[in-house]
Amino acid sequence: MEGYGAIFIFALIAVGVGLAFAFLNDLLGARKRDPMEDYPYECGVPLYDPEARGTFKQGYYLLGLLLILFDIEAAYLFPWAVVFKEIGLYGLIEAVLFIFILALGFVYAWAKGALRWQT
């Protein structure tokens, strides 16, 4: 039990600092609320558009799709790097093939103009 005293003191200090910051924020923070703070997101786009046939920018969704495509697939390389010595030459060939396919997708998206931002 004597080894847990430092952990208990650290936890008390952490909770105390958190409560102190919350109290200081309430005490010194701004009093006037902005109406935009009530929206689920503060990007400036109205939450509900009464005109259902308005223009729709698809560039945001295409960019998001490409972000998911390349970031998530690149995240698959981390487990490969951890077990690099155990998987040997076969694993190296598989990883190079994976990166090659990923690079082909990137070149294809670039050639189609998907990375060019149109306003």
Backbone as a chain_set.jsonl record, in Angstrom:
{"seq": "MEGYGAIFIFALIAVGVGLAFAFLNDLLGARKRDPMEDYPYECGVPLYDPEARGTFKQGYYLLGLLLILFDIEAAYLFPWAVVFKEIGLYGLIEAVLFIFILALGFVYAWAKGALRWQT", "coords": {"N": [[0.804, -1.195, 0.0], [2.054, 1.166, 0.492], [3.339, 2.038, -1.796], [1.397, 3.107, -3.366], [0.773, 5.631, -2.571], [1.974, 7.848, -3.841], [0.74, 7.715, -6.319], [-1.909, 8.208, -5.591], [-1.695, 10.828, -4.589], [-0.883, 12.125, -6.942], [-3.193, 11.71, -8.509], [-5.053, 13.201, -7.021], [-3.959, 15.77, -7.346], [-4.226, 16.046, -10.135], [-7.044, 15.948, -10.472], [-7.668, 18.181, -8.938], [-6.404, 20.27, -10.381], [-7.858, 20.108, -12.777], [-10.479, 20.759, -11.842], [-9.922, 23.334, -10.889], [-9.29, 24.704, -13.276], [-11.757, 24.505, -14.596], [-13.362, 25.994, -12.824], [-12.069, 28.509, -12.984], [-12.512, 29.078, -15.684], [-15.277, 29.362, -15.694], [-15.457, 31.549, -14.025], [-13.857, 33.599, -15.214], [-14.479, 33.52, -17.898], [-16.133, 34.315, -21.074], [-19.3, 35.944, -21.029], [-21.386, 36.351, -22.816], [-23.185, 34.442, -25.051], [-22.584, 33.105, -28.255], [-24.817, 32.834, -30.995], [-24.188, 30.903, -32.912], [-22.935, 28.909, -31.524], [-24.778, 27.097, -30.715], [-25.291, 25.413, -32.793], [-24.678, 22.162, -34.261], [-22.219, 22.055, -35.528], [-19.71, 24.456, -36.309], [-19.261, 25.633, -38.894], [-20.31, 27.541, -40.516], [-22.138, 26.875, -42.427], [-25.569, 26.704, -43.037], [-27.725, 24.772, -40.934], [-30.17, 23.571, -41.676], [-31.53, 23.572, -44.859], [-34.001, 25.171, -46.568], [-34.422, 25.046, -49.285], [-34.339, 22.416, -51.28], [-33.145, 21.842, -53.646], [-30.715, 23.087, -53.991], [-27.318, 24.135, -54.853], [-24.711, 21.755, -54.63], [-21.759, 21.05, -53.202], [-19.512, 18.738, -54.13], [-16.883, 18.353, -53.78], [-15.906, 18.362, -51.166], [-16.712, 15.886, -50.137], [-15.442, 14.127, -51.877], [-12.78, 14.703, -51.355], [-12.712, 13.921, -48.678], [-13.223, 11.185, -48.977], [-10.936, 10.388, -50.381], [-9.049, 10.972, -48.421], [-9.718, 9.111, -46.437], [-9.255, 6.789, -47.898], [-6.424, 6.824, -48.468], [-5.214, 7.342, -45.956], [-6.171, 5.349, -44.168], [-5.417, 3.021, -45.486], [-2.676, 3.398, -45.492], [-2.236, 3.15, -42.81], [-2.264, 0.446, -42.44], [0.31, -0.34, -42.777], [1.713, -0.103, -40.411], [1.379, -2.395, -38.594], [2.75, -4.225, -40.189], [5.324, -3.194, -40.121], [5.994, -3.709, -37.508], [6.258, -6.5, -37.294], [8.265, -7.069, -39.071], [10.752, -8.491, -39.194], [9.984, -11.114, -38.689], [8.309, -11.902, -40.804], [9.74, -12.002, -43.124], [11.056, -12.347, -46.51], [8.791, -12.81, -48.065], [6.802, -11.255, -46.806], [7.92, -8.739, -47.225], [7.743, -8.516, -50.01], [4.95, -8.562, -50.298], [4.289, -6.183, -48.939], [5.563, -4.265, -50.537], [4.129, -4.633, -52.901], [1.604, -3.854, -51.985], [2.082, -1.106, -51.406], [2.683, -0.287, -53.98], [0.218, -0.666, -55.311], [-1.279, 1.177, -53.867], [0.081, 3.525, -54.6], [-0.515, 3.523, -57.335], [-3.272, 4.048, -57.211], [-3.164, 6.626, -56.14], [-1.848, 8.025, -58.22], [-3.756, 7.692, -60.233], [-5.962, 9.108, -59.129], [-4.823, 11.632, -59.079], [-4.37, 12.075, -61.81], [-6.986, 12.144, -62.764], [-7.808, 14.51, -61.725], [-8.817, 14.714, -59.189], [-7.572, 15.678, -56.962], [-7.338, 18.338, -57.356], [-8.472, 21.417, -56.33], [-11.569, 22.737, -56.785], [-13.461, 25.684, -56.846]], "CA": [[0.0, 0.0, 0.0], [2.868, 2.371, 0.595], [3.728, 2.462, -3.129], [0.284, 3.762, -4.031], [0.596, 6.986, -2.044], [2.337, 8.827, -4.865], [-0.303, 7.688, -7.349], [-3.07, 8.871, -5.025], [-1.407, 12.269, -4.565], [-0.912, 12.579, -8.328], [-4.592, 11.742, -8.934], [-5.666, 14.355, -6.361], [-3.473, 16.986, -8.005], [-4.827, 16.099, -11.468], [-8.445, 16.335, -10.316], [-7.675, 19.564, -8.444], [-6.075, 21.179, -11.487], [-9.011, 20.106, -13.672], [-11.545, 21.539, -11.22], [-9.499, 24.738, -10.84], [-9.452, 25.273, -14.617], [-13.187, 24.645, -14.863], [-13.839, 27.116, -12.026], [-11.532, 29.752, -13.557], [-13.205, 29.317, -16.941], [-16.599, 29.883, -15.359], [-15.293, 32.85, -13.379], [-13.242, 34.59, -16.086], [-14.872, 33.321, -19.287], [-17.082, 35.234, -21.687], [-20.668, 35.755, -20.555], [-22.332, 36.407, -23.923], [-23.092, 33.272, -25.929], [-22.773, 33.312, -29.679], [-25.872, 31.918, -31.465], [-23.618, 29.809, -33.698], [-22.468, 27.855, -30.636], [-25.845, 26.129, -30.525], [-25.32, 24.494, -33.927], [-23.811, 21.005, -34.038], [-20.883, 22.379, -36.013], [-19.599, 25.899, -36.497], [-18.553, 25.881, -40.146], [-20.948, 28.621, -41.242], [-23.154, 26.35, -43.333], [-26.818, 26.546, -42.287], [-28.017, 23.393, -40.595], [-31.267, 23.111, -42.507], [-31.727, 24.401, -46.031], [-35.372, 24.928, -47.05], [-34.375, 24.77, -50.717], [-33.724, 21.097, -51.416], [-32.459, 21.72, -54.938], [-29.589, 24.01, -54.042], [-26.065, 23.567, -55.344], [-24.123, 20.821, -53.681], [-20.333, 20.9, -53.489], [-19.089, 17.365, -53.904], [-15.444, 18.32, -53.548], [-15.631, 18.019, -49.773], [-16.887, 14.455, -49.955], [-14.398, 13.449, -52.635], [-11.546, 14.863, -50.596], [-12.83, 13.056, -47.504], [-13.09, 9.801, -49.422], [-9.516, 10.155, -50.666], [-8.341, 10.972, -47.147], [-9.949, 7.806, -45.825], [-8.6, 5.775, -48.717], [-4.97, 6.798, -48.339], [-4.77, 7.285, -44.562], [-6.463, 4.059, -43.56], [-4.567, 2.005, -46.099], [-1.308, 3.604, -45.022], [-2.169, 2.663, -41.423], [-2.013, -0.995, -42.474], [1.747, -0.58, -42.821], [2.282, -0.124, -39.065], [1.581, -3.771, -38.114], [3.785, -4.859, -41.003], [6.627, -2.741, -39.645], [6.271, -4.318, -36.201], [6.659, -7.9, -37.463], [9.066, -7.099, -40.291], [11.787, -9.543, -39.154], [9.379, -12.442, -38.658], [7.607, -12.27, -42.035], [10.753, -12.291, -44.123], [11.011, -11.831, -47.879], [7.399, -12.847, -48.541], [6.138, -10.07, -46.262], [8.458, -7.558, -47.897], [7.146, -8.459, -51.352], [3.549, -8.185, -50.121], [4.223, -4.767, -48.563], [5.916, -3.474, -51.723], [2.968, -4.723, -53.788], [0.566, -3.013, -51.379], [2.45, 0.292, -51.627], [2.568, -0.051, -55.417], [-1.211, -0.504, -55.618], [-1.657, 2.456, -53.267], [0.642, 4.571, -55.448], [-1.316, 3.55, -58.566], [-4.511, 4.758, -56.886], [-2.84, 8.043, -55.989], [-1.582, 8.565, -59.562], [-5.04, 7.731, -60.933], [-6.735, 10.224, -58.586], [-4.163, 12.858, -59.514], [-4.596, 12.231, -63.25], [-8.392, 12.481, -62.969], [-8.054, 15.848, -61.191], [-9.536, 14.629, -57.924], [-6.833, 16.433, -55.955], [-7.401, 19.751, -57.709], [-9.593, 22.016, -55.601], [-12.379, 23.65, -57.584], [-14.396, 26.455, -56.023]], "C": [[0.847, 1.258, 0.0], [3.301, 2.889, -0.778], [2.634, 3.223, -3.857], [0.049, 5.185, -3.54], [0.905, 8.051, -3.084], [1.288, 8.878, -5.967], [-1.546, 8.409, -6.857], [-2.87, 10.389, -4.994], [-1.444, 12.84, -5.976], [-2.343, 12.689, -8.843], [-5.316, 12.92, -8.291], [-5.237, 15.667, -7.017], [-4.108, 17.133, -9.386], [-6.287, 16.524, -11.394], [-8.545, 17.773, -9.845], [-7.376, 20.576, -9.539], [-7.239, 21.252, -12.47], [-10.164, 20.932, -13.12], [-11.191, 23.017, -11.152], [-9.661, 25.394, -12.213], [-10.919, 25.456, -14.971], [-13.766, 25.823, -14.09], [-13.344, 28.448, -12.598], [-12.189, 30.081, -14.892], [-14.591, 29.9, -16.682], [-16.499, 31.288, -14.782], [-14.821, 33.922, -14.356], [-13.699, 34.526, -17.537], [-15.892, 34.335, -19.763], [-18.504, 34.902, -21.22], [-21.676, 35.686, -21.697], [-22.118, 35.209, -24.834], [-23.348, 33.697, -27.36], [-23.866, 32.369, -30.16], [-25.329, 30.746, -32.282], [-23.123, 28.668, -32.816], [-23.535, 26.782, -30.416], [-25.965, 25.144, -31.682], [-24.406, 23.302, -33.652], [-22.391, 21.226, -34.541], [-20.873, 23.845, -36.384], [-18.862, 26.235, -37.787], [-19.192, 26.999, -40.957], [-22.009, 28.167, -42.224], [-24.445, 26.202, -42.535], [-27.157, 25.064, -42.081], [-29.112, 22.818, -41.477], [-31.466, 24.088, -43.646], [-33.138, 24.146, -46.555], [-35.415, 24.615, -48.54], [-33.623, 23.458, -50.923], [-32.931, 20.958, -52.702], [-31.307, 22.7, -55.08], [-28.343, 23.327, -54.575], [-25.389, 22.771, -54.23], [-22.667, 20.612, -54.06], [-19.885, 19.496, -53.127], [-17.595, 17.258, -53.638], [-15.082, 17.937, -52.127], [-15.704, 16.509, -49.558], [-15.835, 13.654, -50.717], [-13.069, 13.541, -51.902], [-11.564, 13.994, -49.343], [-12.66, 11.589, -47.852], [-11.633, 9.467, -49.735], [-8.691, 10.135, -49.393], [-8.493, 9.616, -46.462], [-9.195, 6.723, -46.586], [-7.112, 5.703, -48.432], [-4.503, 6.732, -46.89], [-5.001, 5.919, -43.942], [-5.597, 2.97, -44.18], [-3.113, 2.175, -45.689], [-1.154, 3.128, -43.585], [-1.956, 1.154, -41.369], [-0.516, -1.307, -42.507], [2.371, -0.647, -41.424], [2.413, -1.544, -38.511], [2.656, -4.515, -38.907], [5.17, -4.464, -40.497], [6.996, -3.388, -38.308], [6.804, -5.736, -36.357], [7.533, -8.084, -38.698], [10.069, -8.247, -40.292], [11.189, -10.942, -39.215], [8.773, -12.85, -39.997], [8.544, -12.49, -43.21], [10.509, -11.669, -45.494], [9.591, -11.808, -48.423], [6.627, -11.619, -48.051], [6.622, -8.793, -46.912], [7.854, -7.408, -49.285], [5.684, -8.041, -51.269], [3.416, -6.699, -49.792], [4.565, -3.877, -49.752], [4.773, -3.497, -52.727], [1.821, -3.845, -53.279], [0.846, -1.533, -51.619], [2.342, 0.643, -53.105], [1.115, 0.166, -55.822], [-1.723, 0.816, -55.053], [-1.136, 3.623, -54.102], [-0.099, 4.663, -56.777], [-2.638, 4.283, -58.348], [-4.286, 6.242, -56.74], [-2.598, 8.696, -57.355], [-2.879, 8.674, -60.361], [-5.897, 8.91, -60.449], [-6.142, 11.553, -59.024], [-4.438, 13.11, -60.992], [-6.041, 12.625, -63.55], [-8.742, 13.862, -62.424], [-8.786, 15.836, -59.862], [-8.836, 15.43, -56.823], [-6.799, 17.925, -56.232], [-8.64, 20.344, -57.051], [-10.302, 23.021, -56.5], [-13.342, 24.373, -56.649], [-15.631, 26.813, -56.817]], "O": [[0.393, 2.31, -0.45], [3.603, 4.075, -0.909], [2.899, 3.905, -4.847], [-0.821, 5.874, -4.074], [0.183, 9.042, -3.197], [0.979, 9.949, -6.489], [-2.176, 9.145, -7.617], [-3.78, 11.143, -5.337], [-1.981, 13.928, -6.187], [-2.679, 13.65, -9.536], [-6.119, 13.578, -8.954], [-6.055, 16.565, -7.219], [-4.492, 18.238, -9.769], [-6.723, 17.372, -12.172], [-9.416, 18.513, -10.302], [-8.021, 21.622, -9.616], [-7.577, 22.335, -12.947], [-10.764, 21.722, -13.849], [-12.06, 23.869, -11.336], [-10.125, 26.531, -12.298], [-11.286, 26.459, -15.584], [-14.575, 26.577, -14.632], [-14.111, 29.407, -12.688], [-12.4, 31.255, -15.198], [-15.023, 30.822, -17.373], [-17.369, 32.124, -15.028], [-15.332, 35.041, -14.331], [-13.34, 35.396, -18.33], [-16.441, 35.109, -18.979], [-18.858, 33.737, -21.041], [-22.712, 35.034, -21.565], [-21.014, 34.984, -25.33], [-24.21, 34.531, -27.64], [-23.86, 31.199, -29.777], [-25.965, 29.693, -32.333], [-22.909, 27.563, -33.313], [-23.219, 25.676, -29.976], [-26.669, 24.141, -31.565], [-23.452, 23.426, -32.884], [-21.453, 20.628, -34.014], [-21.908, 24.412, -36.734], [-17.932, 27.042, -37.772], [-18.656, 27.371, -42.0], [-22.713, 28.998, -42.798], [-24.42, 25.625, -41.448], [-26.903, 24.226, -42.946], [-28.991, 21.696, -41.97], [-31.56, 25.296, -43.427], [-33.45, 23.022, -46.948], [-36.36, 23.978, -49.006], [-32.404, 23.404, -50.755], [-32.123, 20.039, -52.831], [-30.967, 23.097, -56.195], [-28.305, 22.107, -54.732], [-25.499, 23.098, -53.048], [-22.372, 20.059, -55.12], [-19.881, 19.115, -51.956], [-17.098, 16.182, -53.305], [-14.074, 17.269, -51.896], [-14.858, 15.929, -48.879], [-15.389, 12.61, -50.242], [-12.321, 12.565, -51.837], [-10.548, 13.397, -48.986], [-12.027, 10.837, -47.11], [-11.154, 8.387, -49.392], [-7.735, 9.366, -49.287], [-7.52, 9.045, -45.969], [-8.574, 5.847, -45.984], [-6.588, 4.618, -48.178], [-3.474, 6.113, -46.618], [-4.122, 5.388, -43.263], [-5.099, 2.094, -43.473], [-2.391, 1.187, -45.552], [-0.059, 2.742, -43.178], [-1.509, 0.635, -40.346], [-0.129, -2.453, -42.279], [3.46, -1.2, -41.273], [3.478, -1.881, -37.992], [3.384, -5.338, -38.353], [6.079, -5.292, -40.447], [8.175, -3.589, -38.016], [7.711, -6.135, -35.627], [7.531, -9.157, -39.303], [10.22, -8.917, -41.314], [11.819, -11.86, -39.737], [8.725, -14.042, -40.3], [8.155, -13.113, -44.198], [9.861, -10.631, -45.628], [9.222, -10.893, -49.16], [5.876, -11.015, -48.817], [5.842, -7.867, -47.132], [7.493, -6.305, -49.694], [5.224, -7.246, -52.089], [2.524, -6.029, -50.312], [3.926, -2.844, -49.954], [4.479, -2.473, -53.344], [1.152, -3.174, -54.064], [-0.057, -0.786, -51.995], [1.949, 1.758, -53.447], [0.813, 1.079, -56.591], [-2.518, 1.499, -55.699], [-1.847, 4.611, -54.289], [-0.295, 5.761, -57.297], [-3.072, 5.052, -59.206], [-5.12, 7.041, -57.166], [-3.09, 9.795, -57.614], [-3.078, 9.647, -61.088], [-6.488, 9.624, -61.259], [-6.878, 12.499, -59.308], [-4.71, 14.245, -61.385], [-6.29, 13.368, -64.5], [-9.856, 14.341, -62.635], [-9.326, 16.863, -59.452], [-9.476, 15.816, -55.845], [-6.281, 18.695, -55.423], [-9.74, 19.814, -57.208], [-9.719, 24.02, -56.922], [-13.959, 23.761, -55.776], [-16.535, 27.464, -56.293]]}, "num_chains": 1, "name": "protein.A"}
